[in-house]
Amino acid sequence: MYSSILESGEQNPRWVNSTSLKPLFIITPKFAWEIQATVTCSKEHGLRVRVRSGGHDYEGLSYRCDVDFVVIDLINFRSINVDMEKETAWIESGATLGEMYYNIAKESRVHGYPAGLCQSVGVGGDFSGGGIGTMMRKYGLAADNIIDAELVDVNGRILDREEMGEDLFWAIRGGGASSFGVITAWKVKLVQVPPRVTAFTIHKKMDQEGKELVFRWQSIADRFPQELFLRVIVQNVVAHGYSVEAGPVEALFNSLFLGPKEELLAVMKESFPELGLQEQDCEEMSWIESVLYFYGGYKRGESLDVLLNRTDPFKGYFKAKSDFVQKPIPITALEGMTQRLSKKALVYVNIDPLGGRLDEIPETELPFPHRKGNLFNIQYFVKWKENSDMEANDRIDWMKELYDFMEPYVCQSPRSAYLNYRDLDIGNNLPGKSSYLQAKIWGEKYFKGNFERLATIKSRVDAENFFQNVQSIPPIS
Ligand SMILES: Cc1cc2nc3c(=O)[nH]c(=O)nc-3n(C[C@H](O)[C@H](O)[C@H](O)COP(=O)(O)OP(=O)(O)OC[C@H]3O[C@@H](n4cnc5c(N)ncnc54)[C@H](O)[C@@H]3O)c2cc1C
């Protein structure tokens, strides 16, 4: 029982059987008082706490720790109550994004929520780290649409927005809630979606024409109408259902348009005719079907019940890193990237356009600061199939080389990163620096100037640093 619960929630199998300590206890609470009791008892007995919602933390921080610890696994904390009259919903943290989208769609096909793409990701981690997705250009991040939350604090109290105060409420919406407490539930404002949306995916080889298209895309994608999300995935992967194998390097132009195909075709003809989008490339569907479309693998017409599957259907060993970009990457650098991708199997470079609603929200509004001025976000993602150190090191070394190569072309001073694509290599373990100064290095990459406000809030609400992990916000020392 213990092992099956522990392992079923480890969405990056890289950490299964790793040398890290195992939790002394795994608590699967059904009631908030059990979480309160776990926090209080753990504090009294000098144990650390790890909180797990969907278990997708890239570095396994929701279930790994190097001192004695307890995991609070929110698998039983996942009720979703939609209030259609007020267009709001209370969602418990252990629900997955798929469960959330499914339950909203059950009440209304013209409402949705702007959160992440993968249905097995947990609401707890996704919302508290920001939450980027196909509707962010229209409605912002998941965190931008949260209107209330319930948190168990370091003293075991349950606090809602009014009781926790605006500072702490600000911090947990993008600053990583694991530094501040255990979020039991979030209240969100639902957003309206049209009855018909349109999706398309166009594959282009990364030859000269492909590179020129990606180059052109970079200077227009953040300025498309807010209804249009057109991302690029440069990859060397061919998918057969849920299984993937190595293939030639290609660019996928993968898009969701919040409207019918005639409108999309007109927008594309006007703004990006070079892509040559044709009517037959476009698929109209309901917004909830587009959720299935975007996470690949599913066939059209498949039951929406697959959204309730809590395991990533593409689950595999992986390492990822991220960047934000403010100027188009030159074609020569795209060429260098393509060459590197052609040398390693199972690699994805996901390039998500920003702009739109994100540009309208000031960078201090929430801890996530990567707004106006940023054209797009890059996620470098490498997978492997065997659980071997040799294979892991080979892929990680390859990724570091690609990351170094990209440095001149991405956001500098600091080189930025997205908290939800957690990366322990960006500034931890710098010898000779205090833990606060070490944290400031990765903290400013994730949060820029908002890091100091997060640390100030941490000093006020958890001065003894009970809620800590290797990459949590420290109190100001
Ligand atoms: C396949 C895949 C696809 C993804 N797609 C997207 C995407 O489209 N958009 C996007 O923005 N991100 C995406 N992500 C990243 C994802 O948002 C983050 O990994 C997120 O942190 C995962 O949340 P979780 O609840 O599943 O993970 P967990 O491992 O459970 O938690 C992640 C972190 O949040 C903390 N935490 C979780 N729940 C709580 C809580 N209730 N209270 C306090 N702290 C908590 C954990 O302790 C941990 O530090 C993807 C990840 C994967 C693996």
The ligand as an ORCA input file, in Angstrom:
! r2SCAN-3c Opt
* xyz 0 1
  C       3.823     16.217    -18.567
  C       3.789     17.582    -17.972
  C       3.071     18.601    -18.611
  C       3.028     19.881    -18.048
  N       2.333     20.884    -18.671
  C       2.283     22.118    -18.113
  C       1.557     23.183    -18.717
  O       0.941     23.026    -19.761
  N       1.558     24.397    -18.106
  C       2.223     24.624    -16.925
  O       2.176     25.740    -16.409
  N       2.912     23.633    -16.334
  C       2.959     22.402    -16.896
  N       3.675     21.408    -16.286
  C       4.405     21.719    -15.061
  C       3.484     21.601    -13.846
  O       2.595     22.702    -13.807
  C       4.326     21.606    -12.569
  O       5.202     20.524    -12.572
  C       3.443     21.603    -11.329
  O       4.191     22.030    -10.224
  C       2.896     20.221    -11.066
  O       1.916     20.267    -10.089
  P       1.509     18.908     -9.363
  O       0.513     19.250     -8.329
  O       1.177     17.890    -10.383
  O       2.902     18.469     -8.752
  P       3.396     18.165     -7.270
  O       4.668     17.436     -7.498
  O       2.350     17.522     -6.468
  O       3.664     19.608     -6.712
  C       4.560     20.517     -7.297
  C       5.068     21.500     -6.236
  O       3.964     22.199     -5.665
  C       3.850     21.901     -4.266
  N       2.449     21.692     -3.956
  C       1.594     20.867     -4.624
  N       0.383     20.935     -4.076
  C       0.459     21.799     -3.044
  C      -0.477     22.267     -2.103
  N      -1.744     21.844     -2.120
  N      -0.077     23.139     -1.154
  C       1.218     23.559     -1.120
  N       2.150     23.162     -2.004
  C       1.777     22.284     -2.956
  C       4.657     20.634     -4.071
  O       5.089     20.484     -2.731
  C       5.766     20.809     -5.076
  O       6.748     21.675     -4.549
  C       3.712     20.131    -16.837
  C       4.402     19.097    -16.193
  C       4.460     17.837    -16.765
  C       5.224     16.755    -16.055
*
